Amino acid sequence: MDSRASGRFTEGQVSERALHFLKVLVERHIRDGQPVGSRTLARDTGLDLSPATVRNVMSDLEDMGLVSSPHTSAGRVPTASGYRLFIDSLLKVSPLTEADVSKLRDQFARTTDTVSLIQTASQALSGVTHLAGLVMVPRHERDVFRQIEFVQLSGRRVLAILVTGDGEVHNRILETGEPLSASQLEQASNFLTRMFNGQEMREVRRQLMADLKQTHAHMDELMMRAVMMAQRVVEAAEHKDDVMIAGQTNLMGFTELSSMDRLKALFDAFTEKRQILDLLDRCIEAEGVQIFIGEESGYELLDDCSVVTATYRVEDQVLGVLGVIGPTRMNYQQVIPVVDVTAKLLAAALRGR
């Protein structure tokens, strides 16, 4: 695939001088958050070049889609592709100092139960990076589907009773399109209980949504209506605690994320959590630190954000994913080792239990 189409460039595709300019521009933009002008770049690069030469190099970078010019400024800012090249080829990440690791380790030493450890990890991530910290609850701690029953009330009203793995009971009154008999409701209950018993609630919801989007020749009308009813009650009952988020308000301090519409969309996503969880789920099988820049996440509301994640595991079993969300101009040099070390410390704390 052409690098221009994919948004990915390798170091060899860009001249050494252009790479140097890109590195300086990205570092300056991360620090100041403002478009960087040619005069500033000429000074920061330390090269004895004419203003015309600097402008030509910047024009080349812009033609490659690595930088862009905001309408309100003569300066330039890195694009998502520019940040990707910077991270893949130009960024030098140093490990945390032993003192910094000890400070993080001390936070985990203060607690032992799983929920508190997860909270500690999310708060540590947000506290050190000044971004939003995310930690998925370990898979074995998540709630599961046990049983569902439908009880006829009157006419088209049905009481749905959902029992989850921890014994919690969720009730919801549903309106059905047409009246259903007691035997039909029992048949629907048995069908759904057999299909989903023991599965994570989030996985049940995902399967139900997939069933509703697809046409099932083998599924009769009653079963399709059962799936529709189950989807409504599972959505209402599904626990919102599969991911813990700390430090959301840190994002209000970044100009590029501070418009009310953008903040509302982000905070709605943090509250609803579904898209955040789906993104973290994609990292379950990954090795090492994963970085999604802007549109790479696949979610429009994160187009101006980057997400840095790492898995945490015990005895080679992946229990979950943690990470941070922040603007694309986050300090990757600091964030990447913090995410990596926090994942290792959380895993060690869970092993210690």
Secondary structure, 3 states (H helix, E strand, C coil): CCHHHHCCCCHHHCCHHHHHHHHHHHHHHHHHCCCECHHHHHHHHCCCCCHHHHHHHHHHHHHCCCEECCCCCCCEEECHHHHHHHHHHHCCCCCCCHHHHHHHHHHHHCCCCHHHHHHHHHHHHHHHHCCEEEEECCHHHCCEEEEEEEEEEECCEEEEEEEECCCCEEEEEEECCCCCCHHHHHHHHHHHHHHHCCCEHHHHHHHHHHHHHCCCCCCCHHHHHHHHHHHHHHHHHCCCCCEEEECHHHHHHCHHHCCHHHHHHHHHHHHHCHHHHHHHHCCCCCCCCEEEEHHHHCCHHHCCEEEEEEEEEECCEEEEEEEEEEECCCCHHHHHHHHHHHHHHHHHHHHHC
